[in-house]
Amino acid sequence: MLQTASSTSLGEQLKAGQHQIDVLLLQQSHLMAAFVESDEWEEDGSATPYDWIRINCHLTSNAVYDRATVGEKASELVESVQAMEATSSACTTGMQSIPTAMPETNSRSTRSGTFR
């Protein structure tokens, strides 16, 4: 069974974990925007920077365009980006107590071939 720290509920762990993912995606968005502006993708023989990212980062076209656009528009959303980055350290402090093991479950939906 999943062991949780008594002071951190599963819901709080989920929110903190999702925030960390969001911060990483924001960082990826900045990198993608810079990559699109570079010529590195041409040197590698790709038709477009978006194709290079899609193929090499194993993403769908929609995910690539969404993330690259966020990176390109981040300079127009300075306050939002700063607010997200400012809360990053506060949220990650509680992440140290989050276990990495998956919870055991007897749910039928987790067993192979029993989805309805």
C-alpha positions in Angstrom: 0.0 0.0 0.0 1.1 3.6 -0.6 2.6 5.1 2.5 1.9 8.8 2.9 3.4 11.3 5.3 0.7 12.0 7.9 1.0 15.8 7.3 0.5 15.5 3.5 -2.8 14.2 2.0 -3.0 12.4 -1.3 -4.8 15.4 -2.7 -2.0 17.8 -1.7 0.6 15.4 -3.1 -1.3 15.3 -6.4 -1.5 19.1 -6.6 2.2 19.5 -5.7 3.2 16.9 -8.2 1.1 18.5 -11.0 2.6 21.9 -10.2 6.1 20.4 -10.7 5.0 19.0 -14.0 3.6 22.4 -15.0 6.9 24.1 -14.1 8.8 21.5 -16.2 6.5 22.0 -19.1 7.0 25.8 -18.9 10.8 25.2 -19.0 10.3 22.9 -22.0 8.2 25.6 -23.7 11.0 28.2 -23.3 13.5 25.6 -24.8 11.2 24.8 -27.7 10.7 28.5 -28.6 14.5 29.0 -28.6 15.0 25.8 -30.6 12.5 27.0 -33.2 14.5 30.2 -33.6 17.8 28.3 -34.0 19.1 26.5 -37.0 19.9 23.3 -35.1 17.0 21.5 -36.6 18.2 22.3 -40.2 21.6 20.9 -39.4 20.0 17.7 -38.4 18.1 17.5 -41.7 14.5 18.1 -40.5 12.0 19.8 -42.6 10.8 22.1 -39.8 11.8 22.7 -36.1 8.4 21.4 -35.1 9.0 18.1 -36.9 12.3 17.7 -35.2 10.8 18.3 -31.8 7.9 16.0 -32.6 10.1 13.1 -33.8 12.9 13.5 -31.3 10.8 14.3 -28.2 8.1 11.7 -29.0 5.3 14.3 -29.0 2.2 14.8 -31.0 2.1 17.8 -33.4 -0.5 19.5 -31.2 1.6 19.2 -28.1 4.6 20.6 -30.0 2.7 23.6 -31.3 1.0 24.2 -28.0 4.3 24.2 -26.0 6.3 26.1 -28.6 3.5 28.8 -28.6 3.6 29.1 -24.8 7.4 29.6 -25.0 7.0 32.2 -27.7 4.2 34.1 -25.9 5.8 33.9 -22.4 7.3 37.3 -22.7 3.8 38.7 -23.1 2.7 36.9 -19.9 5.4 38.1 -17.6 3.3 38.3 -14.5 1.8 34.8 -15.0 5.2 33.2 -15.6 6.6 35.0 -12.5 3.7 33.9 -10.3 4.1 30.3 -11.5 7.9 30.3 -10.9 7.5 32.0 -7.5 5.1 29.3 -6.2 7.4 26.6 -7.6 9.7 26.5 -4.6 6.8 26.6 -2.1 5.1 23.7 -3.7 8.2 21.5 -4.2 9.1 21.7 -0.5 6.3 19.3 0.3 7.3 17.0 -2.5 10.2 15.5 -0.5 7.8 13.4 1.5 5.9 12.0 -1.5 6.5 8.3 -1.9 7.5 7.0 -5.3 5.8 3.6 -5.1 2.5 3.0 -6.8 -0.4 2.2 -4.6 -1.6 -1.4 -4.6 -5.2 -1.8 -5.6 -7.7 -4.5 -6.0 -9.8 -2.5 -8.4 -11.1 -4.5 -11.3 -10.2 -1.7 -13.7 -6.5 -2.2 -13.1 -6.5 -5.9 -14.1 -5.8 -6.7 -17.7 -8.9 -7.4 -19.8 -11.5 -6.3 -17.3 -12.2 -2.8 -18.6 -15.9 -2.1 -19.3 
